[in-house]
């Protein structure tokens, strides 16, 4: 189940349990709705998504500012 909440200019998206490429599809939909200067922070537990999403995001023109291993998997921060 995808969980989402926002705090100011940051949207948090919990994609644990969502496999690649669906996790990127969820992230991309959120990014397309966001304004320039806003950020999307993802939590993933899919190693393939943690590896592939940064490249896909950069190919779309977004800035990946963090990829960090955490207890639940990985945290990625993408800025529009």
C-alpha positions as CSV (number, residue, x, y, z in Angstrom):
1,X,0.0,0.0,0.0
2,X,1.4,3.4,-1.0
3,X,1.4,6.0,1.7
4,X,1.8,9.7,1.0
5,X,1.9,12.9,3.0
6,X,3.3,16.4,2.5
7,X,5.0,18.9,4.8
8,X,5.6,22.2,3.1
9,X,7.6,21.8,-0.1
10,X,8.4,18.1,0.5
11,X,6.1,15.2,-0.4
12,X,6.9,11.9,1.4
13,X,6.0,8.7,-0.5
14,X,6.3,5.3,1.2
15,X,6.7,2.7,-1.6
16,X,7.8,-0.3,0.6
17,X,6.3,-3.4,-0.9
18,X,6.0,-1.8,-4.4
19,X,8.3,-3.4,-7.0
20,X,10.1,-1.8,-9.9
21,X,8.9,-0.4,-12.3
22,X,5.7,0.4,-10.5
23,X,7.5,2.3,-7.8
24,X,9.0,4.6,-10.4
25,X,5.6,5.0,-12.0
26,X,4.1,6.2,-8.6
27,X,7.0,8.6,-8.1
28,X,6.8,10.0,-11.6
29,X,3.1,10.8,-11.2
30,X,3.8,12.7,-8.0
31,X,6.8,14.6,-9.5
32,X,4.7,15.6,-12.5
33,X,2.1,17.3,-10.2
34,X,4.8,19.1,-8.2
35,X,6.0,22.7,-8.7
36,X,9.6,23.6,-9.4
37,X,11.6,23.8,-6.2
38,X,9.6,21.1,-4.4
39,X,11.1,17.8,-3.4
40,X,9.8,14.2,-3.3
41,X,11.3,11.8,-0.6
42,X,10.8,8.1,-1.3
43,X,11.2,5.1,1.0
44,X,11.8,1.9,-0.9
45,X,12.6,-1.7,0.0
46,X,13.1,-2.9,-3.6
47,X,16.8,-3.0,-4.4
48,X,16.1,-2.7,-8.1
49,X,14.1,0.5,-7.6
50,X,16.9,2.0,-5.4
51,X,19.3,1.3,-8.2
52,X,17.2,2.3,-11.2
53,X,15.0,5.2,-10.0
54,X,17.9,7.7,-9.7
55,X,18.9,7.2,-13.3
56,X,15.4,7.4,-14.5
57,X,14.7,10.6,-12.6
58,X,17.8,12.3,-13.9
59,X,17.0,11.2,-17.4
60,X,13.6,13.1,-16.9
61,X,15.5,16.2,-15.8
62,X,15.0,15.9,-12.0
63,X,17.8,16.3,-9.5
64,X,18.5,13.3,-7.2
65,X,20.0,14.8,-4.1
66,X,20.1,11.8,-1.8
67,X,20.2,8.0,-2.0
68,X,20.7,6.5,1.5
69,X,20.5,3.0,2.9
70,X,18.2,3.0,5.9
71,X,16.7,0.2,8.1
72,X,13.6,0.0,6.0
73,X,15.6,-0.2,2.7
74,X,16.5,3.1,1.0
75,X,15.6,6.7,1.1
76,X,15.7,8.8,-2.1
77,X,15.2,12.5,-2.4
78,X,14.3,13.9,-5.8
79,X,13.9,17.6,-6.5
80,X,12.0,19.1,-9.3
